Amino acid sequence: MGSVAELETQIIISTNIRYLEDAVRNDLLRRLDEIGKMLRGLQNSLPERKQTLRLTTSP
């Protein structure tokens, strides 16, 4: 996902320029990983739900 990768890059840059401490970076990257997994799960479930809705609403 592009937005997750963008945030990851921004977090790494922030650490490199010493705006964030390593511990904060690690926490943010861990949270970002969890959010990315949730987003991918949601994204993967959407086509399945659309197909299910078509099957149940078809005459």
Phi, psi and omega per residue, in radians:
M1 nan 2.304 -3.082
G2 -1.097 -0.758 -3.080
S3 -1.177 -0.613 3.102
V4 -1.174 -0.750 3.121
A5 -1.129 -0.674 3.097
E6 -1.064 -0.830 -3.137
L7 -1.110 -0.683 3.105
E8 -1.042 -0.777 3.115
T9 -1.078 -0.767 3.139
Q10 -1.122 -0.649 3.103
I11 -1.146 -0.764 -3.140
I12 -1.132 -0.769 3.102
I13 -1.060 -0.744 3.134
S14 -1.054 -0.610 3.096
T15 -1.272 -0.724 -3.118
N16 -1.085 -0.606 3.118
I17 -1.605 0.207 3.065
R18 1.102 0.554 3.028
Y19 -1.459 -0.573 3.094
L20 -2.021 2.528 3.023
E21 -1.404 2.772 -3.113
D22 -1.008 -0.701 -3.117
A23 -1.114 -0.698 3.111
V24 -1.178 -0.760 3.094
R25 -0.991 -0.828 -3.123
N26 -1.066 -0.729 3.124
D27 -1.128 -0.782 3.140
L28 -1.127 -0.729 3.129
L29 -1.160 -0.622 3.090
R30 -1.127 -0.808 3.123
R31 -1.114 -0.710 3.130
L32 -1.105 -0.670 3.090
D33 -1.081 -0.769 3.113
E34 -1.089 -0.772 3.134
I35 -1.124 -0.720 3.097
G36 -1.044 -0.721 3.102
K37 -1.120 -0.711 3.110
M38 -1.125 -0.755 3.138
L39 -1.114 -0.727 3.111
R40 -1.136 -0.682 3.089
G41 -1.099 -0.758 3.101
L42 -1.102 -0.801 -3.127
Q43 -1.065 -0.735 3.141
N44 -1.198 -0.508 -3.095
S45 -1.405 -0.389 -3.054
L46 -1.116 -0.841 3.122
P47 -1.071 -0.633 3.124
E48 -1.119 -0.728 -3.141
R49 -1.153 -0.689 3.125
K50 -1.092 -0.751 3.133
Q51 -1.111 -0.744 3.127
T52 -1.098 -0.727 3.130
L53 -1.121 -0.693 3.123
R54 -1.093 -0.713 -3.104
L55 -1.194 -0.648 -3.086
T56 -1.437 -0.348 -3.111
T57 -1.793 -0.079 3.128
S58 -1.282 2.509 3.117
P59 -1.283 nan nan
